[in-house]
């Protein structure tokens, strides 16, 4: 196994503008005329390297439209929305002539921010969940806490082929993507590879496992704040 990434994550990424995230007071969820919460948000982020717009509907049907210029990454975002039961639209352009790093990481930054905004103060959510979704020989364990505290434990080593798709996608970017998501959303996330030999299968198992855990964690099951502190 590779060296796990353990520790509380800072919100700073070199040359990035300030990112108001988990440490700000979250707004209460708005409600529709029928009294049901409306958990949707749209955000845009523009830098000298990328221009990205993301829309999230937490209580959607799993409809996804992802256009990043990186087909394999689009495929993984489709898995996230579809198996997470949320509608997800991602429109991203980036400096792919350099490589995919900026586009993937910045998409993670904005996805975390948009998801956090859609969840509001998280009143009534289940909060905790775990999932392990296999894909053939690959199996990944995932645990999530919508804690308001960004923390990533990531213990995954990719055997075999390292580059997927055209343009190329380096699986090392998966870690960067999820670090960016949890930092911006204020989520505790543990990802551990149990077994696997095929790189594509391992990556897809990661996204499907996180999607199923997230789908369960955001489920509304009461009108109470799921914390003894009275806030998340």
N, C-alpha and C positions, 0 to 999 in steps of 0.2 A: 504494500500500500504506500501511497505517497504521503508526504508530511501533511497532517491535517492543518487546516487553517482555523485557529482558535482565538477568540478574543473579541472584545467589544470593538465595533468598527467606528472609525471617525467619518464625518460627513465630508471631509475635504478630499478632493481629487485635483491634481495639479492643473492649473490654468482654467478651472471651472468657475463659473459665477456662483455666488452663494446659493445654497439650496435650502429653503425653508422646508423642514420636514417634520420628523417625529417629535421634536422638542418644542414645537409650537402648540398652542391650544387648539385642538381640533374643534371644528364647528359641529353642532348637533346635526343629525341627519334630517333632511327635509322630508315632508310627507306629501303623498298624493291626496286627491279629494276623497279617496276611499279609506284614508287613514294609514295606508301602507307606506313604509319608508321608500324614498327614491334614492337609490344608491348608484348614482351615475356621476361621471366627471369627464371633462375634456381638458387637456393641457397641451401646450406647445413649448418646445425648447429649441432655441436657435443659437448656435455658436459658429466660430470660424471653421469648424470641422463637420458639423451636422445640422440638419433642420428636421425636426421630428414633431409630429402631432399624434397624440394617442387619446382614444375614447374608450372608457370602460363602463359597462353596465353589469354590476355584480350579480344582479338577479335576472340576467338574460337567459338565452336559450343555447348558448355555445356557438353563436354565429361569429365567425372571425374573418376579417380582411386584413392581411398583413403584406405590406410591400416595403421591403428594406433594401432590395437589390441583392440580397443574399438568399438564394432559394432554400438552402438547408435551414437557415435561421427562421425563415418564414414558415417552414414546415413545423419547426418546434413551437413557434408562437401559436400556430393553429392547434397543436396538441394542448397547449396551456389553456387556451380559451375554451376549446371544445370539451375537454374533460374536466375543466374547472367550472363548467356551466355558466360562464359569463360571456357576454358579448364583448368583443375586443377588436378595435380598429387601430392599426399601426401604419402610419405613412411616414417613411423615413428616407432621407437622402443623405449620403455621407461621402467622405473622401475614400472611396473604395479603391482608388488608384494607389493609395498608400497601403492599406490592408483593411480588414473588417473590424479591427479593434475598436475604433472610435464609434462606429455605428452601433455595434453590439453593446458596448458599455453605456453609451448615451441613451440607447433605448431602455436599458435597465434602469438608469437614473429616472427617466421620465415615467416609465411604467410604475415604479414604486411610488412616485409622487402622485400619479393619477389614481392609483388604487387606494392610497392613503386618504386622498380627498374624497373619493367615492364612499369609503367606509365611515367617514365622519368621526364621531366620538366613540364608535364601536359599541354603543349601548345595545345590549341584548344578544350580541354574537356569542357563539359557542366558545370561541377564542382558541382552544387547543385542539390539535388533531395530528394523527400520524397515518401514513399510508406506505405500502410497498407494492408497487405495480411491476410485474414481470414483463419482459419482452423476450420471448424465447429463453435463451440461456442467461440473460442479464436480469439482475434484480437489484434494486436500490431502495434503501430505507430512508424515509423522510419524516421528520417531526417539525411542526410549526406551532408557534405561539404568537398571537397578535398582541404582543406585550407592550408595544411602544418603545422597546429597547432593541436597537439593531445589533444582531449577533449572528455570525455565520460560522458553523462548523462544517467543513467540507473535506471529506476523505474519499477521494476518487482518483484512481489511476487508470489512464486509458491505455490498454495494450494494443498492439498492432498498428494499423494505419492511423496516422495523426491528422490528416487533412481530408475533409469531406466537401464534395460539391464543386461547382464552377459558377462564380469565383470561389476560390478555396475558403474553407471554414476551419479554423484551428480549434479543436475541442477544448483547449486551455481557456478559450474565451467564455466557456460556460461558467466557470468560477467567477470571472470578472462580471458577467451579467448578473448572477445572483447576488454577488456582493453589492452591486449597485442597487438592485431592487430592495434588498433588506435595509440598506442604509437609508434610502429615501422613504421607505414605507414604515420603518420602525418595527420590523418583524424579526423574531428569533427563528432561525432556520438551521436544522441539522440535516446534512445529506451524507449518507455513507453507502459506498458500494459493497454489496454483499458478495456478488460474483458476477462475472461477465467476461466475454472474450471479444465480442464484436463492438467496435467503437460506436457505430450508429445505434445499435441496440441499447448500449449503456446510456448514451445521451438521451434517447427517447424515453427510457425508463425513468431518468431523472425528471424530465418535464412532466410525464404522466403522473408520477408519484406526487410531485409538488402540486400539480393541478387538483388531484383528488383530495389531498390533505387541505389545500386552501378552500376548496369547495365546501368541505365539512366545517372548517374553522370559522368561515364567515356566515354560516347558517344562523338565522335569527331564531332563538328559542325562548326568549323572555323579553321583558322591558327593563331588566336590571343591568347595571354596569358590572361586568364580570371581573371585578377586582376589589379586594378589601381596601385598597387605597381610595376607591371611588372614582378613579380615572385611569384611562389607558393613554 
